Amino acid sequence: MRVAFVIKGDPFSWKAHEALRQAIAVGMNHELDLILVRDGVYTLADWKQEELGINTFDKFLETFEYVNIRVIVEDASVQERGLKEKDFTTEVEVRSAEEISDIINSAEAVFVW
């Protein structure tokens, strides 16, 4: 089964942590596309969340290599925020909104955070 998780909000709320936690659980048994759009692109950017008193995503990232998770970021969201592919803490695929739409449409289940 192919599943898509879309994170579109900022990484400062509980939603980003919960989305990553559930993505790992789903990715153990299914193919999962973790799609970051709008402010969601900051979720896996290297922004030093510990300096703001926010728990880091390091434990989630350590697990990514053991599960079926593909991380996709929207090109326009990345460009609008002045980020580059090297600014992310894990390997990402930069895709257009049209490509992301196709990925979402092909998923059997979609969760939006």
N, C-alpha and C positions, 0 to 999 in steps of 0.2 A: 504494500500500500504506500502511496506517495502522499505525504502530508506537508502543508505549508504553514509556517508560523510567520506572521508579519508583525514586526515591532515598528510602530510609527511614532510613539511618544518618547519623551526624554528618558534618559537612564536613571534619573534621580528617584523615581518612585519604586514601589514594590513590584510593579508590573514587569519591569525588565528582569529582575531576579526570578520572578515566578515563571516568566516565559522561558528563560534559559534552563531553569530546573526541569520544567516539563518537556522542553525540547530534547534534553538528554534522555529522559525516560522514554519518550516516543521514538527517538533515534536508535534506541537499542533494538527495536523490532521492526522498524519501518524506515523507509527513505524519507528524510526530512530536509526541506529547504527552509532555512532561517533567513528571512528577507527583512532587511533594514531599510526603511524609507523615512523621509523627512527627518525629524530630530532623532529618530531611532538609530540613525547611522552613528551617533555618538556612543551608543551602547558598547560597541567593541573597539572604539577608538582609544588611543593611548592618552587619556586625560587625567590620570592620577587621582582617581576617586578617593583614595585613602586620605589625601590631603584635605578633602572636604568632609571627612568623617563618614564616608559611605563605604560599605563593604565592597571589596573588589570582586571582579568576576573571574579571578585567577583559577579558582577551583573548578569552575565550569569549563574554562578553556582547556585545562589539563585533561578533561574527560572527552573533549571533542574528537581527539584522534582515535578513540575507541568506539565511537558510534557513527551512524550513517547521517551526518549532518553536513550539508553544503551551505556555506554562508554567502549570501548575495546582498550587495548594496546597490542602491539605485544611483546611477551616474549623476543625474541632476542634483540629487540631495547632497551627494558628496561634494560636487563642485560649488554649490550654493554656500556650503559651510566651510569652504577653503581647505577641505581635506584631500589627501592623496592616498593611494592604495597602501603606501608604506606607513601611513599613520594608524593602521589597524593592528590590534594585538594578536590577530590570528589571520590565516589566509582567507581572503575574500575574493569573490568574483564580482566585478563591476558590470552591471547590466543596465540597459535602457528600460524606461517605464513600459514600453511595448513588450520587451522580452519578459519582464517580470509579470506582466498581465498574462502572457501565455503560460508561464510557470504556474501561476495561481489557478488559471482555468483548467490546467491539466491535473491539478491535485484532487485527490479524493476527499480530503478534509482540509479546511482552512481555519486557522485561529488568528484573530487579530488582537494585538495588545496595544 
